[in-house]
Amino acid sequence: MDDGYSQDNSWDDEAEEDADDKFKPEALKEKLIFLIDAQEEMFKEIVVFGQPSTSFDMARLTVADLLRLKAWQHPDDQLAVVLYNTREKDKPTGAAEDGGGGGGGTSLVSFEGVWTLLDLQRPSAEAVKAVRDFSADRFAAEVGSLPGGGRRDSCLADALWRAQHCLGGSKSADKSLNTIVVFSNDPEPCGPASGPGFKAAVQQLRSRVEALQGYRAGLRLFPLAAAARPWAPRGGLWADLLRALPGPGEGEAEGEGGAVGDDLTMLRELAAEAEAASQAGAGPGGGGSAPPLMSGQQAVLNRLFDAFRRRLARKRTLMRLRWQLSDRAAISVRAYLLISDAAKAAKKMTPFNPTTNQPLKAVTSYVSVSDGALLDRPTAVATKVFELRTGNRARLPQVVAPSSEVADLAALVPNGLALLGFKPRSCLQLWHTTRAAYFLRPDERSGPGSTASFIALWRAMLSQDRIALCRLKRGASAPRHVALVAQDEQLSEYGMQTEAPGMYLIHLPFADDIRHPEAAVGLPNPTLDEAQEGAAAALIAALSLAGGGGDAGAAAEEEEVFDPSQVQNPWLQRHMTVVESLALSEPIPEWDPQRDDGTLPRRELWEGAAAAAAVQAFREAFPQQGTKRKPAAAARAAKAAEAADAYDAVDWAGLLRSGGIKKLKMDELKTYLRKHQLKLTGKKEELLDRVTSHLQKAEGG
């Protein structure tokens, strides 16, 4: 077993939701409370990715981005933003909180040094703008830091008390996922251990932590200054807080796994980086110079942010399965549906009695089709009829079987996955997929030890390039054969995860599967010669989206690989951008379809000499057959000849002089226009003006 698997972010699914909780809507919602430290140290300039900024601005923009993300993905969640170590405090409103919003700086109760920017509310455009526009200058003018710019030892405890008050004002806080995110650079949140108020502050902090444990709240820490300079906590207070507030389900199955393990590992790595930087600065040649930019600490913080964002975008579990490996070994997995058909929701209609206006109740009766006698339900469902639902039903006759026999056959196979064996990956072909695939991940909650077993099997399948063949049985459905294909984790050049590790569940067809397209007779396959095959291969190589053909194309293919899954819908993205800009009162970004539409053909690919030669060779190898389309001029001339008889029957010049041309119908006007090959579109007034102008020119000529 890998000793480090429990702290592997890519395998941590503890924060993901279960589809089994669909009957508990509150359990699918999350409450996020952001606590931002307002000490003057948070406003010192730091350089991140080459750009000057401050820890306060980084926290503010991060919260605004997370609010925007929540507004799109989880609009039913609730968020709050609280500042602590502030000069001003909340103004008591005297009204109980309902968790539905409120202005900044107001609360039922006020705490010294704590100021609320956003009460607990759903994410909205107004909330995003409130956080985005709350700049450092506005903070200094309206709120300000504590006198002296330092901390108050009990201020963090008061901020947690304010967070507890936010949760207490919500009726569903004991059921929802509650997370408290702290942005602070303070290595000693309660002051030095030798300080006079340290013990009292720690005691107050512990009492607040005990109260938050009743809400199953989880605590996350982000020291933003670590992205630019050495930072390490002093003492074990931060680590104790993270262990005391692990969140729901954390720490029960994996010790310090999950989010708690992430944060504790971060603290240890930051402390090691800071110690290494201090030793490097104090060593020979250090000369007391400032320590260099801590790229290692910045990477640690980036990984933590990436894991936190993945937790916010929670995946919905489709089902839980028990994977039986042998008589004594089994692991628990979760299945996720990667893609599904988008269908309109069925309209729910309630029939009403037209006389009493009371809703009608539907009563089902079973009637025999042979003699019309009423049947009771046990007799009606005693037999089942099996027939094709789609396709050519005449190909297979109906099968009638007793329901008891069908139930006995279904009970022979237990539900879940059963391992049958392994085969080389090359045995699986693209056309073996019969429906949308599932994606499997280990489920540590349902079966302790499943993560370690799943990872061991996953690594073995990757190293040996093999797939697992299994039998899948769900509920009352018939068992099917499936293939499990292992997928390795893939990261972008920036260290962001693009493909998650896990296994794809591919539904396999039966040997005698009957599908609807097989009922139609296909066209005979044409015979191709070597010249035609060579022309087609040259066309594909010349128009390759990986960068062209030949040796240059092979080199470009190594550098650039076209991935259709990375091409976004341009019109959908434009729609979302415009809606978001209007909601946030931001200027709408410029958009050029020729530049920003990634679905358009690459002009440089078609304008090259190699592409033109390949297209011409393909045309010569496959000559077009059939009648060519007549040119537009010839078609108009033919229609003009057909309208000659109707045209000659009308005295057009006389009608123009007498004014009777206005009484003609549109078909008669079009006869004149068709004879002279003029435009036929438009309303009657436009056609009349067109005919009159043409006649006047002819009379004048």
C-alpha positions in Angstrom: 0.0 0.0 0.0 1.2 3.5 -0.8 1.8 5.4 2.4 1.1 8.7 0.8 -2.2 7.9 -1.0 -4.4 9.5 1.7 -2.8 12.9 1.0 -3.1 12.7 -2.8 -5.4 15.5 -3.9 -6.3 13.8 -7.1 -7.9 10.9 -5.3 -9.6 12.8 -2.6 -13.4 12.6 -3.1 -14.5 13.3 0.5 -16.0 16.7 -0.3 -18.0 15.4 -3.3 -21.8 15.0 -3.0 -23.8 11.8 -3.2 -26.7 11.4 -5.5 -28.2 9.3 -2.7 -28.8 12.5 -0.9 -31.2 13.8 -3.5 -34.0 13.5 -1.1 -32.1 15.7 1.4 -31.7 19.0 -0.6 -30.1 20.8 2.3 -27.3 18.2 2.4 -26.4 19.2 -1.2 -25.9 22.9 -0.3 -22.8 24.6 1.0 -22.3 27.6 3.2 -19.0 29.4 2.8 -17.8 32.1 5.2 -14.7 34.0 4.2 -12.7 35.6 7.1 -10.2 38.2 5.8 -7.6 39.5 8.2 -7.4 43.3 8.0 -4.0 44.0 9.7 -1.8 46.4 7.9 0.6 43.6 7.0 -2.1 42.4 4.6 -1.8 45.7 2.7 2.0 45.5 2.1 3.0 45.1 -1.5 4.0 41.7 -2.8 4.9 40.5 -6.2 2.9 37.5 -7.6 3.6 36.2 -11.1 5.6 39.4 -11.8 2.7 41.7 -10.9 2.7 44.0 -7.8 -0.3 43.4 -5.5 -1.3 43.0 -1.9 -2.5 40.1 0.2 -5.8 42.0 0.8 -6.4 42.5 -3.0 -5.5 38.9 -3.7 -8.0 37.7 -1.1 -10.7 40.1 -2.4 -10.3 39.1 -6.0 -10.2 35.4 -5.0 -13.5 35.7 -3.1 -15.0 37.6 -6.0 -14.0 34.9 -8.5 -15.3 32.2 -6.1 -18.6 34.1 -5.8 -18.9 34.3 -9.6 -18.1 30.5 -9.8 -20.8 29.7 -7.3 -23.3 31.9 -9.0 -22.9 29.9 -12.2 -22.5 26.4 -10.8 -24.3 26.3 -7.4 -26.7 29.2 -7.1 -28.4 27.6 -4.1 -25.3 27.8 -1.9 -24.8 30.7 0.5 -21.7 32.8 1.2 -20.6 35.5 3.7 -17.6 37.8 3.9 -16.3 39.0 7.2 -13.3 41.2 8.0 -11.6 41.0 11.4 -8.9 43.2 13.1 -10.8 46.2 11.9 -11.2 49.7 13.4 -14.9 49.8 12.8 -17.4 47.2 13.9 -20.9 46.1 12.7 -23.9 48.3 13.5 -26.6 46.4 15.4 -29.8 46.2 13.3 -32.1 44.8 16.0 -33.6 42.3 13.6 -33.0 38.6 13.4 -30.9 37.4 10.5 -32.7 35.3 8.0 -29.6 34.3 6.0 -31.0 36.0 2.9 -28.6 38.9 2.6 -28.1 42.4 4.0 -25.9 45.4 3.6 -22.3 45.4 4.7 -21.5 46.4 8.3 -24.8 45.5 9.8 -25.6 42.5 12.1 -27.9 41.5 14.9 -25.0 41.7 17.3 -21.6 43.4 16.9 -18.1 42.2 17.8 -15.2 44.5 18.5 -12.8 44.5 15.6 -15.2 42.5 13.3 -16.9 44.1 10.3 -19.3 42.2 7.9 -19.0 42.9 4.2 -21.6 40.4 3.1 -24.1 38.6 5.3 -24.8 35.0 4.6 -26.7 35.0 1.2 -26.9 33.4 -2.1 -24.3 34.3 -4.7 -25.5 37.1 -7.0 -24.2 39.8 -9.3 -24.7 42.4 -6.5 -22.6 40.3 -4.1 -19.8 40.0 -6.7 -19.8 43.7 -7.3 -19.8 44.5 -3.6 -16.6 42.4 -3.1 -15.0 43.4 -6.3 -15.4 47.2 -5.7 -14.3 47.0 -2.1 -10.8 48.3 -2.8 -8.0 49.0 -0.3 -8.7 52.7 -0.5 -12.4 52.2 0.2 -11.5 50.0 3.1 -9.2 52.6 4.6 -11.8 55.3 4.3 -14.8 53.3 5.6 -13.5 50.6 7.9 -9.7 50.8 8.5 -7.4 48.6 10.4 -6.9 48.6 14.2 -5.0 51.5 15.7 -1.3 50.6 15.3 -2.0 48.2 12.4 -1.6 45.1 14.6 -3.9 42.5 16.0 -6.2 42.0 18.9 -5.5 38.7 20.5 -9.1 37.7 20.8 -10.2 39.1 17.4 -10.0 35.7 15.6 -12.2 34.2 18.2 -14.7 37.0 17.7 -14.6 36.5 14.0 -15.4 32.8 14.5 -18.2 33.8 16.8 -19.5 36.0 14.0 -19.3 33.0 11.7 -21.2 30.9 14.2 -23.8 33.6 14.4 -24.2 33.4 10.5 -24.7 29.7 10.7 -27.0 30.0 13.7 -29.3 32.3 11.7 -29.8 29.6 9.1 -32.3 26.9 9.7 -30.4 24.4 7.6 -26.9 24.9 9.0 -26.9 21.6 10.8 -27.5 19.7 7.5 -25.5 21.7 5.0 -21.8 21.6 4.2 -20.2 24.5 6.2 -16.7 25.8 5.4 -14.8 28.7 6.9 -12.0 30.1 4.8 -9.4 32.3 6.5 -7.1 34.6 4.6 -4.4 35.7 6.9 -0.6 36.2 7.0 -0.5 36.2 10.8 1.8 33.3 12.1 0.5 33.9 15.6 -3.3 34.6 15.5 -3.5 35.0 19.3 -0.2 36.7 19.7 3.0 35.4 21.1 2.8 32.6 23.7 4.6 34.8 26.3 2.0 37.6 25.9 -0.2 38.6 28.7 -3.5 37.9 26.9 -2.4 34.7 25.1 -4.0 32.2 27.5 -7.3 34.0 27.7 -7.5 34.4 23.9 -6.7 30.7 23.3 -9.4 29.7 25.8 -11.9 31.9 24.1 -10.9 30.5 20.7 -11.4 26.9 21.9 -14.9 27.7 23.1 -15.8 29.1 19.7 -14.3 26.0 18.0 -16.4 23.7 20.2 -19.5 25.6 19.2 -18.6 25.4 15.5 -18.0 21.6 15.8 -21.7 21.3 16.4 -22.3 22.6 12.9 -19.7 20.2 11.4 -17.8 23.2 10.1 -14.5 22.9 8.3 -11.7 25.4 8.5 -9.3 26.3 5.6 -6.3 28.5 5.8 -4.7 30.5 3.0 -1.5 32.6 3.9 -1.3 34.6 0.7 2.0 36.2 1.6 3.6 32.7 1.2 3.3 33.2 -2.6 5.9 36.0 -2.5 8.1 35.6 0.6 9.0 33.0 3.3 6.2 32.4 5.7 5.8 29.8 8.4 3.4 29.5 11.4 4.8 30.0 14.9 3.6 27.4 17.4 1.0 24.9 16.7 -2.2 27.0 17.0 -3.1 27.0 13.3 -2.5 23.2 13.0 -4.6 22.6 16.1 -7.5 24.7 14.6 -7.3 22.8 11.4 -7.5 19.5 13.2 -10.3 20.6 15.4 -12.5 21.8 12.5 -12.0 19.1 9.8 -15.5 19.4 8.3 -18.1 16.7 7.8 -16.7 13.2 7.3 -13.1 14.4 7.3 -10.7 12.6 9.7 -13.1 9.7 10.3 -11.9 7.3 7.5 -8.5 8.6 6.6 -7.1 10.3 9.7 -5.6 13.5 8.4 -6.7 12.9 4.8 -8.7 15.2 2.6 -8.8 19.0 3.2 -7.2 18.8 6.6 -4.3 16.8 5.3 -3.9 19.3 2.5 -3.7 22.3 4.9 -1.4 20.5 7.4 0.9 19.4 4.6 1.0 23.0 3.3 2.0 24.3 6.8 4.8 21.8 7.0 6.0 22.5 3.5 5.9 26.3 4.1 7.8 26.0 7.3 10.5 23.9 5.6 10.7 26.4 2.7 11.0 29.3 5.2 13.7 27.6 7.2 15.7 26.8 4.0 15.3 30.5 2.9 16.5 31.8 6.3 19.5 29.5 6.3 20.4 30.5 2.7 20.1 34.2 3.7 22.3 33.8 6.8 24.9 31.6 5.1 28.2 32.7 3.6 27.7 35.3 1.0 24.2 36.0 2.3 25.3 39.3 3.8 21.9 39.9 5.3 20.4 40.4 1.9 16.7 39.9 1.3 15.7 36.3 0.6 14.9 35.5 -3.0 11.4 34.9 -4.4 10.0 31.7 -2.9 8.9 29.9 -6.0 8.5 26.7 -3.9 6.1 28.3 -1.5 4.1 29.8 -4.4 3.8 26.4 -5.9 2.5 25.0 -2.6 -0.1 27.7 -2.4 -1.1 27.2 -6.1 -1.7 23.5 -5.4 -3.8 24.3 -2.4 -5.9 26.8 -4.4 -6.3 24.2 -7.2 -7.6 21.6 -4.7 -9.9 24.1 -3.1 -11.4 25.1 -6.4 -12.0 21.5 -7.3 -13.9 21.0 -4.1 -16.1 24.0 -4.9 -17.0 22.5 -8.3 -18.5 19.3 -6.7 -19.3 16.4 -8.9 -22.6 14.6 -8.5 -22.4 10.9 -8.0 -24.6 8.8 -10.3 -24.5 5.6 -8.3 -22.5 3.6 -5.8 -21.3 0.2 -6.7 -19.6 -2.7 -5.0 -16.9 -4.2 -7.1 -16.4 -7.8 -6.3 -12.9 -8.9 -7.1 -13.1 -12.3 -5.6 -15.0 -14.3 -3.0 -13.1 -12.5 -0.2 -12.1 -9.1 -1.8 -14.4 -6.3 -2.8 -14.0 -2.5 -3.1 -16.5 0.3 -3.2 -16.6 2.7 -6.1 -18.6 5.7 -7.2 -19.8 6.2 -10.8 -20.2 9.6 -12.5 -22.0 10.2 -15.7 -19.8 12.3 -18.0 -22.3 13.1 -20.6 -26.1 12.8 -21.0 -28.8 13.7 -23.5 -30.4 17.2 -22.9 -34.1 16.9 -23.0 -36.9 19.2 -22.1 -38.6 18.5 -18.8 -42.0 17.0 -19.2 -44.8 19.3 -18.4 -46.8 18.2 -15.3 -50.5 18.7 -16.1 -53.2 18.2 -13.5 -56.7 17.4 -14.9 -59.6 19.3 -13.3 -63.3 18.5 -13.3 -65.0 21.2 -15.4 -68.1 21.3 -13.2 -66.6 21.3 -9.7 -63.1 22.6 -10.6 -61.6 19.9 -8.4 -58.5 18.0 -9.4 -59.3 14.6 -10.9 -57.7 11.4 -9.6 -56.6 8.8 -12.2 -57.7 5.3 -11.6 -56.1 2.4 -13.5 -58.0 -0.6 -14.6 -56.8 -3.7 -16.4 -59.1 -4.9 -19.3 -58.7 -8.1 -21.3 -58.2 -7.4 -25.0 -60.0 -10.7 -25.9 -63.3 -10.4 -24.1 -63.2 -7.0 -22.4 -63.5 -8.3 -18.9 -61.9 -6.5 -16.0 -58.8 -8.1 -14.5 -57.3 -7.6 -11.1 -53.7 -6.4 -10.8 -52.1 -9.7 -9.7 -53.6 -11.5 -12.8 -52.6 -8.7 -15.1 -49.0 -8.5 -14.1 -48.6 -12.3 -13.8 -46.9 -12.4 -17.2 -44.5 -10.0 -19.0 -44.2 -9.3 -22.7 -40.8 -8.6 -24.2 -40.5 -6.9 -27.5 -38.3 -4.4 -29.3 -39.1 -0.9 -28.3 -37.4 0.8 -31.2 -36.3 -0.2 -34.7 -37.8 -2.9 -36.9 -40.2 -4.8 -34.5 -41.1 -7.3 -37.1 -37.6 -8.9 -37.0 -38.2 -10.5 -33.6 -41.5 -11.9 -32.3 -43.0 -11.1 -28.9 -41.9 -13.2 -26.0 -44.3 -13.8 -23.1 -42.9 -15.1 -19.9 -44.3 -15.5 -16.3 -43.2 -12.7 -14.0 -42.1 -15.2 -11.4 -39.6 -16.8 -13.8 -38.3 -13.4 -14.8 -37.8 -12.4 -11.1 -36.0 -15.7 -10.4 -33.6 -15.1 -13.3 -32.9 -11.5 -12.2 -32.2 -12.7 -8.6 -29.5 -15.1 -9.8 -27.0 -12.3 -10.3 -26.3 -9.9 -7.4 -26.2 -6.1 -8.0 -22.9 -4.4 -8.6 -19.7 -5.1 -10.5 -18.1 -8.5 -10.7 -14.6 -9.0 -12.1 -14.4 -11.6 -14.9 -10.8 -11.1 -16.0 -8.3 -8.9 -17.9 -7.5 -8.5 -21.5 -5.0 -6.4 -23.5 -6.2 -2.9 -24.1 -5.9 -3.4 -27.9 -8.9 -5.7 -27.8 -11.2 -2.8 -27.1 -12.4 -1.0 -30.2 -14.2 2.3 -30.6 -17.3 0.7 -32.0 -17.7 -1.4 -28.9 -19.3 1.5 -27.0 -23.1 1.1 -26.9 -23.9 4.1 -24.6 -22.3 6.9 -22.7 -19.5 5.8 -20.5 -19.3 6.1 -16.7 -16.3 7.3 -14.7 -15.3 5.4 -11.6 -13.6 6.6 -8.5 -12.9 4.9 -5.1 -15.5 5.4 -2.4 -13.6 5.3 0.9 -16.7 6.1 3.0 -18.7 3.0 1.9 -15.7 0.7 2.1 -12.6 1.5 4.2 -9.5 0.6 2.3 -11.2 0.9 -1.1 -8.9 3.8 -2.1 -5.7 1.9 -1.6 -7.0 -1.2 -3.4 -8.4 0.9 -6.3 -5.1 2.7 -6.7 -3.1 -0.5 -6.7 -5.3 -2.0 -9.4 -5.3 1.2 -11.4 -1.5 1.4 -11.4 -1.2 -2.3 -12.4 -3.6 -1.8 -15.3 -1.7 1.3 -16.5 1.7 -0.4 -16.3 0.5 -3.6 -18.1 -1.7 -1.8 -20.6 -4.7 -4.0 -19.8 -8.5 -3.5 -19.3 -10.7 -5.3 -16.8 -13.8 -7.1 -18.1 -16.7 -7.1 -15.6 -20.4 -7.9 -15.2 -22.6 -5.0 -14.3 -26.0 -5.4 -12.7 -28.2 -2.5 -11.6 -31.5 -2.9 -9.9 -34.1 -4.8 -12.0 -32.1 -4.3 -15.2 -30.5 -7.2 -17.1 -26.8 -7.8 -16.5 -24.3 -6.4 -19.1 -20.7 -6.9 -19.8 -18.6 -3.8 -19.3 -14.9 -2.9 -19.7 -12.9 -0.8 -17.2 -10.2 1.3 -18.8 -7.7 3.0 -16.5 -6.8 6.7 -17.2 -3.8 8.4 -15.8 -3.8 11.9 -14.4 -2.8 14.6 -16.9 -1.6 18.1 -15.9 -1.2 21.2 -18.0 2.0 23.2 -18.3 0.8 25.4 -15.4 0.3 22.4 -13.1 -3.6 22.4 -13.5 -5.3 19.1 -13.7 -6.8 18.5 -17.2 -7.7 14.8 -16.9 -8.5 13.1 -13.5 -7.2 9.7 -12.6 -9.7 6.9 -12.5 -11.4 4.3 -14.7 -13.9 4.6 -17.5 -16.7 2.1 -17.5 -17.5 1.1 -21.2 -20.7 -0.7 -21.9 -20.0 -3.6 -24.3 -22.3 -5.1 -26.9 -23.5 -8.7 -27.0 -22.3 -10.9 -29.9 -25.9 -11.0 -31.3 -26.9 -7.4 -30.6 -29.6 -6.1 -32.9 -29.7 -2.4 -33.6 -31.9 -0.2 -35.6 -29.4 0.8 -38.3 -28.8 -2.9 -39.2 -32.4 -3.1 -40.6 -31.6 -0.7 -43.4 -29.6 -1.9 -46.4 -26.4 0.0 -46.8 -24.8 1.2 -50.1 -22.3 -1.2 -51.7 -18.7 -0.4 -50.8 -16.9 1.1 -53.9 -13.6 -0.4 -55.0 -10.7 2.0 -54.6 -7.3 1.8 -56.4 -4.0 2.8 -55.0 -4.0 6.2 -56.6 -7.3 7.2 -55.0 -6.1 5.9 -51.6 -2.9 7.8 -51.9 -4.7 11.0 -52.9 -7.0 10.7 -49.8 -4.0 10.1 -47.5 -2.2 13.1 -48.9 -5.3 15.3 -48.4 -5.6 14.2 -44.8 -1.8 14.8 -44.2 -1.9 18.2 -45.8 -5.0 19.4 -43.9 -4.0 18.0 -40.6 -5.0 20.1 -37.6 -1.8 19.2 -35.9 0.1 21.6 -38.2 0.3 20.3 -41.8 1.9 17.4 -43.6 5.3 16.0 -44.3 8.3 16.3 -41.9 7.2 19.8 -40.8 3.8 18.4 -40.0 5.3 15.6 -37.9 7.4 18.1 -35.9 4.4 20.3 -35.4 2.3 17.4 -34.3 4.7 16.8 -31.4 4.3 20.4 -30.3 0.6 20.9 -31.0 -2.1 18.3 -30.7 -5.6 19.2 -31.6 -8.1 18.3 -28.9 -11.8 18.8 -29.9 -12.8 18.7 -26.2 -10.9 21.9 -25.6 -12.9 23.8 -28.2 -15.6 25.8 -26.6 -18.9 26.7 -28.1 -18.2 30.3 -29.3 -21.8 31.5 -29.3 -22.5 30.0 -25.9 -19.4 31.6 -24.4 -20.3 34.9 -25.9 -23.8 34.7 -24.5 -22.4 34.0 -21.0 -19.8 36.7 -21.3 -22.5 39.3 -22.2 -24.9 38.2 -19.5 -22.1 38.3 -16.9 -20.9 41.7 -18.0 -24.4 43.2 -17.9 -25.0 41.7 -14.4 -21.8 43.1 -13.1 -22.1 46.5 -14.8 -18.9 45.9 -16.7 -18.1 46.9 -20.3 -18.9 44.2 -22.8 -15.6 42.8 -24.2 -15.1 43.1 -27.9 -15.6 40.0 -29.9 -14.6 39.2 -33.5 -16.0 36.0 -34.9 -13.1 35.7 -37.3 -10.6 35.9 -34.5 -12.3 34.4 -31.5 -14.4 31.6 -33.1 -12.3 28.5 -32.6 -14.6 26.4 -34.8 -13.8 28.2 -38.0 -11.4 26.6 -40.5 -7.8 27.7 -40.3 -7.2 29.9 -43.4 -3.4 29.4 -43.3 -3.9 25.7 -43.6 -5.9 26.0 -46.9 -3.8 28.7 -48.4 -0.6 26.7 -48.4 0.8 25.3 -51.6 0.8 21.7 -50.3 -2.9 22.0 -49.3 -3.9 23.4 -52.7 -2.0 20.6 -54.5 -3.5 17.9 -52.3 -7.0 19.2 -52.9 -6.5 19.3 -56.7 -5.1 15.8 -56.7 -8.1 14.6 -54.7 -10.5 16.2 -57.2 -8.7 14.5 -60.1 -8.6 11.1 -58.4 -12.4 11.3 -57.6 -14.1 13.1 -60.6 -17.5 14.4 -59.9 -20.4 12.7 -61.6 -23.8 14.0 -62.4 -25.3 17.0 -64.2 -23.8 20.4 -63.5 -26.0 23.1 -62.2 -27.1 25.7 -64.7 -25.6 29.1 -64.3 -27.9 31.7 -62.8 -28.1 33.8 -66.0 -29.2 30.8 -68.0 -31.8 29.9 -65.5 -33.2 33.4 -65.5 -33.3 33.4 -69.3 -35.2 30.1 -69.3 -37.8 31.5 -66.9 -38.1 34.7 -69.1 -38.9 32.6 -72.1 -41.6 30.7 -70.2 -43.3 34.0 -69.2 -43.4 35.3 -72.8 -47.0 34.3 -73.6 -48.4 35.9 -70.4 -46.3 39.0 -71.0 -47.5 39.5 -74.6 -51.2 39.3 -73.5 -50.9 42.6 -71.6 -50.6 46.1 -73.0 -48.0 47.4 -70.5 -47.5 50.8 -72.2 -51.3 51.5 -72.3 -51.7 50.5 -68.6 -48.8 52.9 -67.7 -50.5 55.9 -69.6 -54.0 55.2 -68.2 -52.8 54.4 -64.6 -54.3 51.0 -64.7 -51.0 49.4 -63.9 -51.8 50.0 -60.2 -54.7 47.6 -60.4 -52.5 44.6 -61.5 -52.0 41.8 -59.1 -48.6 40.7 -57.8 -48.4 37.6 -60.1 -49.0 39.9 -63.1 -46.3 42.3 -62.0 -43.9 39.4 -61.5 -44.6 38.3 -65.0 -43.3 41.6 -66.3 -40.3 41.4 -64.0 -39.6 37.8 -64.9 -39.7 38.6 -68.6 -37.1 41.4 -68.2 -35.1 39.3 -65.6 -35.5 41.8 -62.8 -35.7 41.3 -59.1 -38.9 39.6 -57.9 -38.7 40.1 -54.1 -40.5 42.7 -52.1 -44.0 44.0 -51.4 -46.5 45.0 -54.0 -45.5 48.7 -53.8 -41.9 47.8 -54.4 -42.8 45.6 -57.4 -45.0 48.4 -58.8 -42.2 51.0 -58.5 -39.8 48.6 -60.2 -42.2 47.9 -63.1 -43.1 51.6 -63.5 -39.5 52.7 -63.5 -38.5 50.2 -66.1 -41.5 51.1 -68.3 -40.7 54.8 -68.1 -37.1 54.2 -69.1 -38.3 52.1 -72.0 -40.8 54.8 -73.1 -38.2 57.5 -72.8 -35.7 55.5 -74.8 
